[in-house]
Amino acid sequence: MRQIQIDRFGGVDELILREAPVPVPGPGEVLVRLQAAGTNPIDYKMRDGSSGAVRGLTAEDFPLVLGREGAGIVESVGEGVGGVHVGDLVFGVLPFGRAAHGTPVQGCYSEYALFPEPSLSIAPAGADVIPLAGLALAGSTAWVAVHEQARVQAGEKVLVHGGAGGVGQLMVQLCRAAGAEVWATASTRNQDRLRELGATPVDYTTTDFRQVVPPVDVVLDAVYFDTFVPSLDQLVDGGRIVVLPTLADTTPAKQRGIEVHIPAIHPMPDELADLARRINDGLMSLEVSQVLPLDQVAEAHRQLETGHTRGKIVLDLRG
Ligand SMILES: NC(=O)c1ccc[n+]([C@@H]2O[C@H](COP(=O)([O-])OP(=O)(O)OC[C@H]3O[C@@H](n4cnc5c(N)ncnc54)[C@H](OP(=O)(O)O)[C@@H]3O)[C@@H](O)[C@H]2O)c1
């Protein structure tokens, strides 16, 4: 099979296309023949070594395969797997860290990948594999942020920073589905998308959000750098803020006694299957702005590194 490996942390030139043996599923594992893989900012942060997810890896852990999510057909299952079957169309997000046998969990920039069974959801009949491949990581993050950490309620006011991005688009829609009123920020070219998602758009390139957004119950911040501290002034007493980048410094919120969270995703196969059904039925949208072949993964990383991709970039592995 073909896969993209890195031999060390570094720039996009470290992403190398190689042939590799197809792995064999161990107990509780599922081998998926991937049709598509989602890309995420965590991928370039793992590639350059800056992500907490690769802390503790040593030279012996390379080559490493990046890519945390994907969709495809179950090829074979290990001992004890009962919920998914050979031939099922599934999608999922891989855990971080090491597998049971001690080596790092290898990623989805690959024609086949091993998933622990709880990390997979069954796709709805007729699902389009491209958005499906980009759903699991962003969907789990949005679900944790909106429902578990911010606990968004009907009638509440919510501000989403980065509403047109991979996670932002889902956070806006989950808040709207929960009955909240939503303001969202993006640059000029993405204002239409924010409106489509059901948010009142705010163009951060022309407008200071503090001038146009009322006090809110919840801020969901997918950006952090120039948005986090100013957003603290936007919260009502008892407000909650969720900031996405895992290395965000939340001290300024804690010092002011403001409830603050950083999402830590966990397996949620049923919730993700529900999101996939809603997308399949046209009740929600997951925009994929670009589809690239596996050998152009470096281009996906270059774009993600700008911090200005819209929706998701997905690798099509069917070629
Ligand atoms: N904690 C976790 O488990 C977890 C999970 C997933 C992601 N994350 C992190 O969350 C962040 C967002 O992830 P993502 O996948 O949604 O990223 P993404 O798809 O790259 O989103 C980028 C979006 O942010 C917008 N943006 C950039 N600067 C902005 C600003 N100053 N104000 C408002 N919007 C701005 C961009 O819109 P314009 O192009 O219009 O500027 C773009 O659409 C990343 O740092 C990622 O690593 C954390």
The ligand as an ORCA input file, in Angstrom:
! r2SCAN-3c Opt
* xyz 0 1
  N      -8.416     20.848     21.416
  C      -8.704     20.030     20.403
  O      -9.022     18.854     20.612
  C      -8.692     20.577     18.992
  C      -9.351     19.849     17.985
  C      -9.390     20.391     16.696
  C      -8.730     21.592     16.431
  N      -8.036     22.216     17.412
  C      -7.333     23.486     17.130
  O      -8.328     24.477     16.884
  C      -7.878     25.414     15.918
  C      -8.906     25.501     14.796
  O      -8.993     24.272     14.121
  P      -9.720     24.165     12.720
  O      -9.552     22.791     12.228
  O     -11.098     24.727     12.801
  O      -8.796     25.164     11.886
  P      -8.980     25.752     10.446
  O      -9.956     24.952      9.665
  O      -7.610     25.968      9.928
  O      -9.692     27.155     10.735
  C      -9.136     28.294     10.430
  C     -10.270     29.351     10.356
  O      -9.959     30.361     11.290
  C     -10.317     31.586     10.723
  N      -9.498     32.671     11.286
  C      -8.145     32.833     11.191
  N      -7.778     33.959     11.879
  C      -8.927     34.467     12.415
  C      -9.210     35.602     13.242
  N      -8.243     36.440     13.644
  N     -10.489     35.805     13.615
  C     -11.473     34.972     13.222
  N     -11.280     33.900     12.424
  C     -10.013     33.655     12.034
  C     -10.119     31.420      9.229
  O     -11.064     32.219      8.562
  P     -10.566     33.360      7.530
  O      -9.827     32.618      6.447
  O     -11.838     33.959      7.096
  O      -9.636     34.241      8.315
  C     -10.328     29.936      8.987
  O     -11.581     29.661      8.363
  C      -6.490     24.916     15.489
  O      -5.514     25.602     16.245
  C      -6.504     23.450     15.859
  O      -5.226     22.916     16.052
  C      -8.016     21.736     18.679
*
